[in-house]
């Protein structure tokens, strides 16, 4: 296997062996990585950076590695020539995994600058080329590009306007596949619903199989950013309503979807911030792809 340079300019082989470094150099490099990890703590993604875990005491154990292993088979093994967008990328775990599968372009966006700094460090240490930008899901029209695969993992329940986010993804960035994950609570029963119900038929709202979303006014799990948590029927209904056909349900909370035309009765919303031809982010990306 050919050698490559990691993010610190050190040549490595495919087996992770460091070349051209003596013991003291390696120790110094490890100390630098450890220091930079600690400076950016706490980490929600536990990522192995040259043998150093970023969140060794994670309350969910080795997260998100153990979760990824439960649905990794649903993502194409070879993403060569494809473009990927990771919305709410956090420290970049999934973005890096997509690059490892050979994606031509991987872009990660998040609103939290600390998460983005973590992600850039992870990309630097692993030597994987990923673009990271500070951007809200509500502003994704600014990317002015559709992607072959969009990751929308662990974001929906942190949004005050979750269905709007799905509509914007469908309208502006989803070119084909969408990998979606959301926390779910309540029943996992899914009904096959009729197209319409009479005004006086209120009994349907008392049954577990009807789509329902739980609103969190204060906090859930100590987190004030948790706003809406759907049951399974609601998560699936929202995806269909926004124009995403569910292809696979490989894990309890995860869906692999394909973009299809949105239902005729639902109009797609305009971008909250229309793309501008002079947008620096777009210009940089187009230049890199030339």
LUMTORZA-597481 format. One record per residue (C-alpha): residue number from 1; x, y, z. Coordinates in nm, 4 decimals. Example, Ala and Ser with C-alpha at 12.3 -4.5 7.8 and 13.67 -1.06 7.14 Angstrom:
num, X, Y, Z
1, 1.2300, -0.4500, 0.7800
2, 1.3670, -0.1060, 0.7140
% end
This chain:
num, X, Y, Z
1, 0.0000, 0.0000, 0.0000
2, 0.1324, 0.3410, -0.0944
3, 0.2637, 0.5754, 0.1674
4, 0.0868, 0.9031, 0.2425
5, 0.1481, 1.2088, 0.4552
6, -0.0669, 1.2582, 0.7625
7, -0.1895, 1.5976, 0.8796
8, 0.1369, 1.6710, 1.0548
9, 0.3457, 1.6129, 0.7425
10, 0.4683, 1.2736, 0.8581
11, 0.4831, 0.9975, 0.5996
12, 0.2759, 0.6961, 0.6959
13, 0.2196, 0.3584, 0.5371
14, -0.1200, 0.1943, 0.4958
15, -0.0641, 0.0071, 0.8221
16, -0.0224, 0.3323, 1.0153
17, 0.3556, 0.3036, 1.0574
18, 0.5356, 0.6367, 1.0973
19, 0.8399, 0.6768, 0.8794
20, 1.1354, 0.9028, 0.9294
21, 1.0680, 0.9679, 1.2982
22, 1.2648, 0.8525, 1.5971
23, 1.1158, 0.7753, 1.9352
24, 1.1508, 1.1258, 2.0743
25, 0.9909, 1.2795, 1.7643
26, 0.6965, 1.0425, 1.7903
27, 0.6541, 1.1190, 2.1586
28, 0.6591, 1.4920, 2.0886
29, 0.4035, 1.4507, 1.8112
30, 0.1736, 1.2492, 2.0390
31, 0.2074, 1.5103, 2.3111
32, 0.1099, 1.7839, 2.0643
33, -0.1974, 1.5929, 1.9508
34, -0.3005, 1.5237, 2.3097
35, -0.2577, 1.8887, 2.4043
36, -0.4676, 2.0081, 2.1111
37, -0.7401, 1.7544, 2.1932
38, -0.7510, 1.8787, 2.5516
39, -0.7632, 2.2429, 2.4407
40, -1.0792, 2.1697, 2.2395
41, -1.2516, 1.9576, 2.5063
42, -1.5182, 1.8478, 2.5674
43, -1.5747, 1.6285, 2.2618
44, -1.9039, 1.4588, 2.1731
45, -1.7436, 1.2445, 1.9022
46, -1.4899, 0.9980, 2.0333
47, -1.2385, 0.9777, 1.7478
48, -0.9097, 0.7915, 1.7464
49, -0.6429, 1.0448, 1.6559
50, -0.3179, 0.8599, 1.6098
51, -0.4023, 0.6259, 1.8968
52, -0.5387, 0.8992, 2.1240
53, -0.9169, 0.8967, 2.1849
54, -1.0804, 1.2384, 2.1920
55, -1.3510, 1.1361, 2.4427
56, -1.2297, 0.8288, 2.6321
57, -1.4868, 0.8781, 2.9106
58, -1.7847, 0.9329, 2.6817
59, -2.1161, 0.8571, 2.8611
60, -2.2292, 0.6622, 2.5525
61, -1.9021, 0.4663, 2.5485
62, -1.7215, 0.4579, 2.2131
63, -1.9668, 0.6881, 2.0388
64, -2.0359, 0.7216, 1.7502
65, -1.8231, 0.4249, 1.6406
66, -2.0534, 0.1611, 1.7871
67, -2.3586, 0.3236, 1.6304
68, -2.1896, 0.3619, 1.2908
69, -2.1121, -0.0098, 1.2853
70, -2.4847, -0.0842, 1.3095
71, -2.5738, 0.0901, 0.9833
72, -2.2455, 0.1329, 0.7942
73, -2.3524, -0.1402, 0.5532
74, -2.6331, 0.0855, 0.4243
75, -2.3842, 0.3399, 0.2867
76, -2.2105, 0.2573, -0.0431
77, -1.8660, 0.1123, 0.0245
78, -1.7208, 0.2996, -0.2727
79, -1.8082, 0.6680, -0.2951
80, -1.5511, 0.7438, -0.5640
81, -1.6495, 1.0431, -0.7732
82, -1.9375, 1.1356, -0.5425
83, -1.9985, 1.4468, -0.3357
84, -2.1095, 1.4367, 0.0275
85, -2.2511, 1.7000, 0.2610
86, -2.2559, 1.6389, 0.6368
87, -2.5062, 1.8755, 0.8030
88, -2.4365, 1.9281, 1.1724
89, -2.1031, 1.7516, 1.1372
90, -1.9938, 1.8025, 1.4998
91, -1.6311, 1.6825, 1.5268
92, -1.6416, 1.5289, 1.1807
93, -1.6626, 1.1558, 1.2541
94, -1.9054, 1.0775, 0.9715
95, -1.7485, 1.3233, 0.7281
96, -1.4136, 1.1493, 0.7745
97, -1.5754, 0.8085, 0.7242
98, -1.7212, 0.9278, 0.3929
99, -1.3784, 1.0460, 0.2815
100, -1.2333, 0.7080, 0.3777
101, -1.4838, 0.5553, 0.1362
102, -1.3309, 0.7569, -0.1442
103, -1.5738, 1.0478, -0.1839
104, -1.4348, 1.3103, -0.4214
105, -1.5648, 1.6023, -0.2154
106, -1.6825, 1.6000, 0.1463
107, -1.8187, 1.9162, 0.3052
108, -1.9112, 1.9410, 0.6725
109, -2.1135, 2.2266, 0.8186
110, -2.1992, 2.3172, 1.1757
111, -2.3012, 2.6263, 1.3705
112, -2.0655, 2.5566, 1.6603
113, -1.7148, 2.6915, 1.6021
114, -1.5656, 2.4628, 1.8667
115, -1.7040, 2.1557, 1.6899
116, -1.5595, 2.2838, 1.3641
117, -1.2196, 2.3327, 1.5274
118, -1.2382, 1.9750, 1.6529
119, -1.3296, 1.8536, 1.3054
120, -1.0430, 2.0421, 1.1440
121, -0.7997, 1.8913, 1.3939
122, -0.9346, 1.5419, 1.3257
123, -0.8948, 1.5934, 0.9507
124, -0.5439, 1.7325, 0.9999
125, -0.4258, 1.4390, 1.2103
126, -0.5839, 1.1738, 0.9879
127, -0.4655, 1.3426, 0.6689
128, -0.8156, 1.3308, 0.5170
129, -0.9227, 1.6267, 0.3049
130, -1.2605, 1.7584, 0.4162
131, -1.4016, 2.1116, 0.3898
132, -1.5603, 2.2515, 0.7056
133, -1.7711, 2.5654, 0.7192
134, -1.9729, 2.7453, 0.9847
135, -2.3241, 2.7365, 0.8467
136, -2.6780, 2.6723, 0.9691
137, -2.9067, 2.4161, 0.8095
138, -3.1439, 2.7059, 0.7435
139, -2.8765, 2.8714, 0.5272
140, -2.7739, 2.5742, 0.3122
141, -2.8915, 2.7473, -0.0053
142, -2.5672, 2.9442, 0.0230
143, -2.3745, 2.6321, -0.0719
144, -2.5251, 2.6636, -0.4224
145, -2.4638, 2.2953, -0.4882
146, -2.6465, 1.9637, -0.4733
147, -2.4683, 1.6605, -0.3320
148, -2.4882, 1.2918, -0.4187
149, -2.5184, 1.2025, -0.0504
150, -2.6413, 1.4241, 0.2325
151, -2.5922, 1.3241, 0.5964
152, -2.8484, 1.4692, 0.8347
153, -2.7588, 1.2872, 1.1531
154, -2.8595, 1.3875, 1.5047
155, -2.9806, 1.7341, 1.4084
156, -3.3591, 1.7281, 1.3673
157, -3.4445, 1.7230, 1.7373
158, -3.2170, 2.0224, 1.8011
159, -3.4191, 2.2453, 1.5659
160, -3.7098, 2.4773, 1.6400
161, -3.8222, 2.4361, 1.2779
162, -3.7474, 2.0740, 1.1853
163, -3.9810, 2.0303, 0.8873
164, -3.8531, 2.3520, 0.7331
165, -3.5016, 2.2083, 0.7551
166, -3.6080, 1.8936, 0.5687
167, -3.7794, 2.1058, 0.3024
168, -3.4662, 2.3166, 0.2558
169, -3.2473, 2.0069, 0.2259
170, -3.4807, 1.8693, -0.0405
171, -3.4918, 2.1994, -0.2286
172, -3.1283, 2.3030, -0.2194
173, -2.8696, 2.0326, -0.1437
174, -3.0103, 1.6803, -0.1816
175, -2.9182, 1.5412, -0.5210
176, -2.9877, 1.1734, -0.4584
177, -2.9352, 0.9923, -0.1265
178, -2.9948, 1.1192, 0.2259
179, -2.8767, 0.9414, 0.5401
180, -3.1041, 1.0565, 0.8220
181, -3.0985, 0.9938, 1.1957
182, -3.3020, 1.1371, 1.4781
183, -3.3603, 1.0555, 1.8411
184, -3.7024, 0.8945, 1.8766
185, -3.9272, 0.8529, 2.1784
186, -4.2726, 0.7106, 2.2315
187, -4.4207, 0.4280, 2.0271
188, -4.2360, 0.2513, 1.7464
189, -4.5670, 0.1390, 1.5913
190, -4.6281, 0.2720, 1.2392
191, -4.9766, 0.2914, 1.0905
192, -5.0692, 0.2859, 0.7243
193, -5.2683, 0.6076, 0.7285
194, -5.5645, 0.7121, 0.5200
195, -5.5288, 1.0231, 0.3081
196, -5.7855, 1.2159, 0.5088
197, -5.9849, 1.1980, 0.8316
198, -6.3057, 1.3701, 0.9242
199, -6.3033, 1.6682, 1.1581
200, -6.4922, 1.4850, 1.4329
201, -6.2649, 1.1806, 1.4207
202, -6.0373, 1.2624, 1.7101
203, -5.9852, 0.9029, 1.8212
204, -5.6896, 0.8582, 1.5849
205, -5.4822, 1.0949, 1.7962
206, -5.5085, 0.8628, 2.0953
207, -5.3435, 0.5647, 1.9266
208, -4.9745, 0.4837, 1.9324
209, -4.9381, 0.4390, 1.5562
210, -5.0323, 0.7957, 1.4669
211, -4.7400, 1.0339, 1.3938
212, -4.6617, 1.2462, 1.6982
213, -4.3903, 1.4942, 1.7911
214, -4.3019, 1.5751, 2.1507
215, -4.2207, 1.9380, 2.2238
216, -3.9523, 2.0081, 2.4849
217, -4.0199, 2.3483, 2.6389
218, -3.7272, 2.3490, 2.8817
219, -3.4681, 2.0699, 2.8650
220, -3.4348, 1.7032, 2.7880
221, -3.1324, 1.5064, 2.9085
222, -3.0026, 1.8345, 3.0484
223, -2.9812, 1.9857, 2.6992
224, -3.1756, 2.3069, 2.6245
225, -3.1151, 2.2589, 2.2513
226, -3.3488, 1.9573, 2.2392
227, -3.6746, 2.0979, 2.0970
228, -3.8750, 1.8318, 1.9134
229, -3.8568, 1.4526, 1.9458
230, -4.0692, 1.2429, 1.7088
231, -4.2022, 0.8927, 1.7461
232, -4.1089, 0.6532, 1.4677
233, -4.4300, 0.7105, 1.2718
234, -4.3702, 1.0853, 1.2781
235, -4.0062, 1.0614, 1.1679
236, -4.1059, 0.8510, 0.8670
237, -4.4047, 1.0701, 0.7819
238, -4.1919, 1.3849, 0.7913
239, -3.9394, 1.2325, 0.5529
240, -4.2112, 1.1365, 0.3061
241, -4.3781, 1.4764, 0.3393
242, -4.0527, 1.6524, 0.2511
243, -3.9972, 1.4368, -0.0577
244, -3.7716, 1.1548, 0.0638
245, -3.8472, 0.7924, -0.0206
246, -3.7314, 0.5577, 0.2544
247, -3.5080, 0.2877, 0.1023
248, -3.3720, 0.1237, 0.4150
249, -3.4214, 0.1365, 0.7905
250, -3.0937, -0.0289, 0.8946
251, -3.0946, 0.0896, 1.2558
252, -3.3652, 0.1959, 1.5009
253, -3.3105, 0.5677, 1.4416
254, -3.1461, 0.5647, 1.0977
255, -3.2989, 0.5837, 0.7505
256, -3.1412, 0.5773, 0.4068
257, -3.3607, 0.7788, 0.1737
258, -3.3723, 0.8880, -0.1888
259, -3.4837, 1.2308, -0.3004
260, -3.8058, 1.2154, -0.5008
261, -4.0473, 1.4903, -0.6074
262, -4.2137, 1.6477, -0.3067
263, -4.5870, 1.5771, -0.2694
264, -4.7871, 1.8022, -0.5011
265, -4.9838, 1.9431, -0.2090
266, -4.6682, 2.0699, -0.0439
267, -4.4813, 2.3689, -0.1808
268, -4.1078, 2.3930, -0.1187
269, -4.0086, 2.7036, 0.0822
270, -3.7720, 2.9646, -0.0582
271, -3.4213, 2.9827, 0.0784
272, -3.3949, 3.2007, 0.3851
273, -3.0731, 3.3409, 0.2469
274, -3.0601, 3.3118, -0.1351
275, -2.7240, 3.2140, -0.2853
276, -2.5108, 3.4956, -0.4193
277, -2.2778, 3.4417, -0.7173
278, -1.9972, 3.6191, -0.5342
279, -2.0290, 3.4034, -0.2217
280, -1.6690, 3.3341, -0.1132
281, -1.7517, 2.9815, 0.0044
282, -1.8930, 2.8848, -0.3350
283, -1.6059, 3.0452, -0.5237
284, -1.3465, 2.8533, -0.3217
285, -1.5210, 2.5224, -0.3771
286, -1.5639, 2.5720, -0.7504
287, -1.1980, 2.6635, -0.7826
288, -1.0964, 2.3436, -0.6006
289, -1.3106, 2.1307, -0.8314
290, -1.1688, 2.2762, -1.1552
% end
